[in-house]
Amino acid sequence: MDLVAIEPEPHKRRHCAECRQGPLRFHTLEFNAVICLDCADLAHLVYLPRGNAALTRRAREASSLWAVVIRHSRRRRRYERQGLLVEAPALARAESACLADAEVRARRRARDAARRAAEDVRFTAALTTEILRLFPSCPLPRAEAVAAHTSQRGSGRVGRTAAGRALDEGAVTAAVRAAVRHEDTPYDNLLMSGVPRNKARARVAPAIEAVLTAWRSRP
């Protein structure tokens, strides 16, 4: 089980329950009491922010003692990983190793990026074809726009789900319905005027179904 250190939210000023030191940048919890890194015997560790996967992995592997740093996100209502606390010599060794093979890793990243881009192009084309199969009267530019928007990597949209990647009919239809909702109905204006989402969706549902019905017909 990983050791965990907490980075308090900026507006929270934490003090150690043992030595009263504070406000603290990082602290641990022992029996729900805030304990500073000095009292937790972790003060000799240095902070490595997230963002460099290779450096993080190597520093963690080289450090005999390390702790995961987390911080609470109010927006997401959960704790999220911010980085690591590792031994200074381990971090130095990891930095040297990363510098030594930086060019190799850069070439690998470039190859991976090219591969992902090619995969995305193929998937977007396949999704466009499936949209037109299900909705043969949908204008080609609209089908292409829906496919590109829905399949955007890292978006979390329907096209990036397992069902979307498998071109499941329900997932594809949901993507088209969402596009029609935003582009062919006053749904966005209703939200901006303060109408609750469920009520706004109910109001525009007939208009959406009318468009989908028209697009399902053969030209």
C-alpha positions as CSV (number, residue, x, y, z in Angstrom):
1,M,0.0,0.0,0.0
2,D,1.4,3.4,-1.0
3,L,2.3,6.1,1.5
4,V,0.1,9.1,0.9
5,A,0.8,12.8,1.5
6,I,-1.9,15.4,1.1
7,E,-1.5,18.9,-0.5
8,P,-4.2,21.0,1.1
9,E,-6.4,23.2,-1.0
10,P,-5.1,26.7,-1.2
11,H,-7.7,28.2,1.2
12,K,-7.1,25.6,3.9
13,R,-4.3,26.2,6.4
14,R,-3.3,23.0,8.0
15,H,-1.2,22.7,11.2
16,C,0.5,19.7,12.6
17,A,-1.3,18.0,15.5
18,E,2.0,17.1,17.1
19,C,4.4,20.0,16.7
20,R,1.9,22.7,15.8
21,Q,4.0,23.7,12.8
22,G,2.1,25.3,9.9
23,P,0.6,26.2,7.6
24,L,1.8,23.1,5.9
25,R,2.5,22.5,2.2
26,F,2.1,18.8,2.6
27,H,0.9,16.6,5.4
28,T,-0.1,13.1,6.2
29,L,-3.0,11.7,8.2
30,E,-2.6,9.5,11.2
31,F,-5.8,8.4,12.9
32,N,-7.5,11.4,11.2
33,A,-4.9,13.8,12.7
34,V,-2.8,16.1,10.5
35,I,0.9,15.3,10.8
36,C,3.6,17.3,9.2
37,L,6.3,15.7,7.1
38,D,8.9,16.3,9.8
39,C,6.9,14.4,12.4
40,A,6.0,11.7,9.8
41,D,9.8,11.2,9.0
42,L,9.2,12.2,5.4
43,A,10.8,15.7,5.5
44,H,13.9,14.5,3.7
45,L,11.9,13.7,0.5
46,V,11.6,16.2,-2.4
47,Y,8.5,16.9,-4.4
48,L,8.3,15.7,-8.0
49,P,5.2,17.1,-9.7
50,R,3.3,14.9,-12.2
51,G,3.7,15.5,-15.9
52,N,6.8,13.5,-16.9
53,A,5.9,9.8,-16.8
54,A,9.4,8.5,-17.5
55,L,11.0,10.7,-14.8
56,T,8.2,9.8,-12.3
57,R,8.6,6.1,-13.0
58,R,12.4,6.1,-12.7
59,A,12.4,8.3,-9.6
60,R,9.9,6.0,-7.9
61,E,11.9,2.9,-8.8
62,A,15.2,4.4,-7.6
63,S,13.8,5.7,-4.3
64,S,13.7,3.3,-1.3
65,L,11.0,5.5,0.3
66,W,8.4,7.5,-1.6
67,A,4.9,8.8,-1.1
68,V,2.0,9.7,-3.5
69,V,0.9,13.4,-3.2
70,I,-2.8,14.0,-3.6
71,R,-5.1,17.0,-3.4
72,H,-8.8,17.3,-3.2
73,S,-10.7,18.7,-6.2
74,R,-13.8,20.5,-5.3
75,R,-15.1,20.5,-8.9
76,R,-14.7,16.7,-9.3
77,R,-15.3,15.9,-5.6
78,R,-12.4,13.5,-5.3
79,Y,-8.8,13.4,-4.4
80,E,-6.4,13.5,-7.4
81,R,-2.8,12.6,-7.8
82,Q,-0.4,15.6,-8.0
83,G,3.0,14.0,-7.9
84,L,5.4,12.1,-5.7
85,L,7.7,12.7,-2.8
86,V,11.0,10.9,-3.5
87,E,14.5,10.8,-2.2
88,A,16.7,13.5,-3.6
89,P,19.5,11.1,-4.9
90,A,16.8,9.0,-6.6
91,L,15.4,12.0,-8.4
92,A,18.9,13.1,-9.5
93,R,19.6,9.6,-10.9
94,A,16.3,9.6,-12.7
95,E,16.9,13.0,-14.2
96,S,20.3,11.8,-15.5
97,A,18.8,8.7,-17.0
98,C,16.1,10.7,-18.7
99,L,18.6,13.1,-20.2
100,A,20.7,10.2,-21.5
101,D,17.9,8.7,-23.6
102,A,15.8,11.8,-24.2
103,E,16.2,11.7,-28.0
104,V,15.2,8.0,-28.1
105,R,12.0,8.7,-26.1
106,A,11.2,11.8,-28.3
107,R,11.4,9.6,-31.4
108,R,9.2,7.0,-29.8
109,R,6.6,9.7,-28.8
110,A,6.6,11.0,-32.4
111,R,6.0,7.5,-33.8
112,D,3.3,6.8,-31.2
113,A,1.6,10.2,-32.0
114,A,1.7,9.4,-35.8
115,R,0.2,5.9,-35.1
116,R,-2.6,7.4,-33.0
117,A,-3.3,10.1,-35.6
118,A,-3.6,7.4,-38.3
119,E,-5.9,5.3,-36.1
120,D,-8.1,8.3,-35.4
121,V,-8.4,9.1,-39.2
122,R,-9.5,5.5,-39.9
123,F,-11.9,5.5,-37.0
124,T,-13.5,8.8,-38.0
125,A,-13.9,7.6,-41.5
126,A,-15.5,4.4,-40.3
127,L,-17.8,6.3,-38.0
128,T,-18.9,8.6,-40.8
129,T,-19.7,5.6,-42.9
130,E,-21.8,4.1,-40.1
131,I,-23.7,7.4,-39.5
132,L,-24.6,7.5,-43.2
133,R,-25.7,3.8,-43.1
134,L,-28.0,4.5,-40.2
135,F,-29.1,8.0,-41.4
136,P,-28.7,7.8,-45.2
137,S,-30.3,11.3,-45.7
138,C,-27.9,13.0,-43.3
139,P,-25.8,15.5,-45.3
140,L,-22.3,14.3,-45.7
141,P,-20.7,17.4,-44.1
142,R,-22.9,16.9,-41.1
143,A,-22.0,13.2,-40.8
144,E,-18.3,14.1,-41.1
145,A,-18.6,16.8,-38.5
146,V,-20.4,14.6,-36.0
147,A,-17.8,11.8,-36.5
148,A,-14.9,14.2,-36.0
149,H,-16.4,15.8,-32.9
150,T,-17.5,12.6,-31.3
151,S,-14.3,10.7,-31.9
152,Q,-11.9,13.4,-30.6
153,R,-9.3,11.7,-28.5
154,G,-9.5,12.5,-24.8
155,S,-12.9,14.1,-25.1
156,G,-14.8,11.4,-23.2
157,R,-17.6,11.6,-25.7
158,V,-19.6,8.7,-27.0
159,G,-17.2,7.9,-29.8
160,R,-14.4,7.3,-27.3
161,T,-16.4,4.7,-25.3
162,A,-16.0,1.0,-25.9
163,A,-19.4,1.0,-27.5
164,G,-18.5,3.9,-29.7
165,R,-15.2,2.4,-30.8
166,A,-17.1,-0.8,-31.7
167,L,-19.5,1.3,-33.8
168,D,-22.4,0.1,-31.7
169,E,-25.7,1.3,-33.3
170,G,-27.0,2.8,-30.0
171,A,-23.7,4.7,-29.4
172,V,-23.7,6.1,-32.9
173,T,-27.3,7.1,-32.7
174,A,-26.7,8.8,-29.4
175,A,-23.8,10.8,-31.0
176,V,-26.0,11.9,-33.8
177,R,-28.9,12.8,-31.5
178,A,-26.5,14.9,-29.3
179,A,-25.3,16.8,-32.4
180,V,-28.9,17.5,-33.5
181,R,-29.8,18.6,-30.0
182,H,-27.1,21.3,-30.0
183,E,-27.2,22.4,-33.6
184,D,-30.8,22.0,-34.8
185,T,-32.8,22.9,-31.7
186,P,-32.9,25.8,-29.2
187,Y,-31.5,23.5,-26.5
188,D,-28.4,25.6,-25.7
189,N,-30.5,28.8,-25.5
190,L,-32.9,27.1,-23.1
191,L,-30.0,26.1,-20.8
192,M,-28.6,29.6,-21.0
193,S,-32.0,31.0,-20.0
194,G,-32.0,28.9,-16.9
195,V,-34.2,26.0,-17.9
196,P,-33.2,22.8,-16.1
197,R,-31.4,20.3,-18.4
198,N,-34.1,17.6,-18.1
199,K,-36.9,20.0,-19.0
200,A,-34.9,21.5,-21.8
201,R,-34.3,18.0,-23.2
202,A,-38.0,17.2,-23.0
203,R,-38.9,20.4,-24.9
204,V,-36.6,19.7,-27.8
205,A,-37.1,16.0,-28.0
206,P,-39.9,16.2,-30.7
207,A,-37.7,18.4,-32.9
208,I,-34.8,16.0,-32.5
209,E,-36.9,13.0,-33.5
210,A,-38.3,14.8,-36.5
211,V,-34.7,15.4,-37.8
212,L,-33.6,11.8,-37.1
213,T,-36.7,10.5,-38.8
214,A,-36.0,12.6,-41.9
215,W,-32.4,11.5,-41.9
216,R,-33.4,7.8,-41.6
217,S,-35.4,7.9,-44.8
218,R,-33.7,7.0,-48.1
219,P,-32.9,10.0,-50.3
